[in-house]
Amino acid sequence: MPFDLSARLAERRSAQLFRQRPLLESPQGPEVVVDGQPLLAFCSNDYLGLANHPDVIRALRDGAEKWGVGGGASHLVIGHSTPHHELEEALAEFTGRPRALLFSTGYMANLAAVTALVGQGDTVLEDRLNHASLLDAGLLSGARFSRYLHNDADSLAKRLEKAEGNTLVVTDGVFSMDGDLADLPALCAAARRKQAWVMVDDAHGFGPLGAHGGGIVEHFGLGLDDVPVLVGTLGKAFGTAGAFVAGSEELIETLIQFARPYIYTTSQPPAVACATLKSLELLRSEGWRREHLDKLIARFRQGAEEIGLELMDSPTPIQPILIGDSGRALRLSAMLRERGLLVGAIRPPTVPAGTARLRVTLSAAHSEKQLESLLGALAESWALLIKEEAADV
Ligand SMILES: *Cc1c(COP(=O)(O)O)cnc(C)c1O
């Protein structure tokens, strides 16, 4: 029988991989209401606590008064408005790149950049753990596509030996499900030896990383020659929506001319760009957000290690607790929820088989007291889980 969707769904269910969308009935923030239940959340990507910031809300509202709601058309027709243009100029200045191009989502920015730069006869090399949008972009490009071992410059160098045509090396800056940093100094050096270009998607680095929130390139002090294609998204630490690609004049002009995911879509609502201009200002000027976040990260790692949880090698607000089995990760997540805490269980295919985890994310909006509540609930739930498992065998 064609299209046997119910069998497919049933299979997904029995593999403990069925996904459900929690219904958020409040604004984003540490204290949320989900499916009717008040919960303390440690799972958003709102790392700096800007998604519900009064100044950002006001900028959105004022922007709507002045510019209306819809973008109205694609950028090349009549949808490229003053707030979009001002935001691009501000993002270019922020990233220290000659130019930046605004997109409605990070997924589209990645599709656009990769497919505009490489095609048949070229090569795209990606970290195995790259975000799905980057992997999809590589496949869609039609270039020879190969994945190197996670964060391994030697594995990359071997693939670079066999590369043909224009070669693009693509990596997450901060890996979204592990929280570790790309070893950019080594990856960029390997790429440079073969005249390959490096593209970094720093969706999770802009905001938390770098002295001024400039992300992984600021953290490592890397310029345009090291990372010619730099992608950031605006729905995470910026607290708004959209994404950008920053780079040379020629790169941005190439995207405008050739990138189908840029050309054939409506511009984002201009008021959203107004909101992002405000959040960019806060992200840059309020260094206390990063400092507070760093304190929370250090305290979480210390507390979790004391409980005996297995953490990953992450200096970022993404602090996964490695569990392994999907059912076990779901069970621990459910136990936390019974205690009023919301932490997502991340399972395959989002992460490799056998590496299910609880993805704890911290935000500058969390208080130290809220973090202690998380650690307390984790200690209790973990002890209970071990006890249950001992009783089962
Ligand atoms: C979230 C994310 C994206 C997608 O960005 P959206 O704006 O949400 O579409 C791209 N890359 C990485 C690494 C991400 O984490």
The ligand as an SDF file (V2000), in Angstrom:
LIG
                    3D

 15 15  0  0  0  0  0  0  0  0999 V2000
   19.2040   27.1620   14.7460 C   0  0  0  0  0  0  0  0  0  0  0  0
   20.3010   26.9350   13.7900 C   0  0  0  0  0  0  0  0  0  0  0  0
   20.1490   27.2390   12.4420 C   0  0  0  0  0  0  0  0  0  0  0  0
   18.8260   27.6520   11.8560 C   0  0  0  0  0  0  0  0  0  0  0  0
   18.5460   28.9590   12.1380 O   0  0  0  0  0  0  0  0  0  0  0  0
   17.0240   29.4200   12.0810 P   0  0  0  0  0  0  0  0  0  0  0  0
   17.0940   30.9000   12.0370 O   0  0  0  0  0  0  0  0  0  0  0  0
   16.3910   28.9020   13.3180 O   0  0  0  0  0  0  0  0  0  0  0  0
   16.4460   28.8190   10.8430 O   0  0  0  0  0  0  0  0  0  0  0  0
   21.2330   27.1250   11.6120 C   0  0  0  0  0  0  0  0  0  0  0  0
   22.4150   26.6750   12.0770 N   0  0  0  0  0  0  0  0  0  0  0  0
   22.5920   26.3450   13.3690 C   0  0  0  0  0  0  0  0  0  0  0  0
   23.9210   25.8550   13.8260 C   0  0  0  0  0  0  0  0  0  0  0  0
   21.5360   26.4440   14.2620 C   0  0  0  0  0  0  0  0  0  0  0  0
   21.6860   26.0880   15.5220 O   0  0  0  0  0  0  0  0  0  0  0  0
  1  2  1  0
  2  3  1  0
  2 14  2  0
  3  4  1  0
  3 10  2  0
  4  5  1  0
  5  6  1  0
  6  7  2  0
  6  8  1  0
  6  9  1  0
 10 11  1  0
 11 12  2  0
 12 13  1  0
 12 14  1  0
 14 15  1  0
M  END
$$$$
